[in-house]
Amino acid sequence: MGTGFSGLMALLLGRVGQLAAAFLTIKIATTLLSPAEVGSVNQLNSFAMLLATGLLLPVVAYFTRGVVGWVETHRFEAYARAMLYIIALSAFILSAVGTLLQWGWGFVHDVAVPWVGFLLLVYLIGFSTHNLLINCTAVLGQRKHTAIYSNLAAWLGLAASASLYLQFGTAEVWFLGICIGFLVSGQLFWVFLKNTKSPASGGQRPDQNILPFDVAAVLRFMWPQVLVGVLWWVQSQSYRFQLAEISNVATVGLFFAGYALCSVPMQAFEAAVNEYFGPMLYGKIDMNSQSTVVQAWNLYASVYIPSILIFGGFLAACAPFLVVLALGSEFQAVGTILIWAALGETARALSTVNHALGIAKVDMRRLLPPALAGALAAPVLIQVLAPGEPLLGTAIALCLANAIVLVVVYVLVSLSAPVTWPWKRALAAASLGAAVILAGRAAFDLLPRTPVVALAVCAVLGLFVLAVLYYISRSSLAAVTAKS
């Protein structure tokens, strides 16, 4: 599985490469594009994500859950080819629906209807196939491949976006470049499929532990996923349309640029932790035994929760310096919102422990209550807090919505499964995260606010946090070995 040092280094280097690409993308975008163009690009991205969430991503999530068993029983290739056909057919249908919605209601500002339809089609095929590839390689423990494919999409997308924008100078071609990165990476699924071999002793796992891949089974799994995905979209991304009506699309661009400085690294870190410890969670589960699910989740949470708290503190500490490093001159005013963005992203990432439990139990209905709470809270809070201070009000609203979701998740998980929350480790991690925040704040107040100083402070804090996270992962792997 590659859970040793080489696997950890491949994962870390891959994530460093992705983060570098993400921050360089933000830097170049906020230098070349106007706030209004950044706003239009992110409305396009949100619209495409809503359509993908409504059908494609839930099917990919189900497929990921069954990959290990299908490889062992020589079913993977046939199911994978069927999955690719599903993606292609669904992309054409969903892009047509999106085109009609744009024609009737004009969700995306300042982008023509034909462009919207074309970009949706390219995105839905490219992103869904790329997501399928990344998930499969991660679950199978192929960490080097996961890192390579993820970085290929990020860096190729950036190169294509910058080249196309310098040539044509529109928001549409910038988004097209991002789609090209996903599309090229996704086509490498055919290479992955060719090279994925079932073990010679395959077929020995009991059939009752193998997920079926038929319409009835997928629909049972995905209908709550679809509801949850749409509700999650309302909570986390509908602000890009709501804020455009409260203020304007340029404000959307400003807010996204600032919020992304916290959300992008948190999501990358969250994905890295799940890639590294995902096999620990899913690979040791007997679907007929609740005790194995609980034991696996307890071990997973003892790693995941402290790691997120420490990394959240690191983000909050570095946020002012990230503005100096990563944003263009027209976007510097967003620095005041970043502490709220870091806190909100930490709460959001912590709440996904409920999602991990749902995936492990193949029961996504448990995701509905927290998703509903967030979808109700976020738009209401934005409508109340944003009119007076659009940027700060929206940031506080999203932070409070994420906190509400986290409270609901804690109550739901505690009532529905006999799990053990890692309170001592969480408290220690939160204390360390708070200390890192104070150190970062002191450095920002005392040191010159130049790119060189900002980079140095982020590097020093990052090395310290990396050492702490390595210690956590090493102790957890020792616990896994002891229980094996």
Secondary structure, DSSP 8 states (H G I E B T S, - for coil): ---SHHHHHHHHHHHHHHHHHHHHHHHHHHHHS-HHHHHHHHHHHHHHHHHHHTTHHHHHHHHHHHHHHHHHTT-HHHHHHHHHHHHHHHHHHHHHHHHHHHHHH--STT--HHHHHHHHHHHHHHHHHHHHHHHHHHHTT-HHHHHHHHHHHHHHHHHHHHHHHHHH--HHHHHHHHHHHHHHHHHTHHHHHHH----TTTT-S-GGGS---SHHHHHHHHHHHHHHHHHHHHHHTTHHHHHHHHS-HHHHHHHHHHHHHHHHHHHHHHHHHHHHHHHHHHTT--TT-HHHHHHHHHHHHHHHHHHHHHHHHHHHHHHHHHHHHH--GGGGGGGGGHHHHHHHHHHHHHHTHHHHHHHHHT-GGGGHHHHHHHHHHHHHHHHHHTTTSHHHHHHHHHHHHHHHHHHHHHHHHHHHS-----HHHHHHHHHHHHHHHHHHHHHHHHS---HHHHHHHHHHHHHHHHHHHHHHHHHHHHHHHHH-
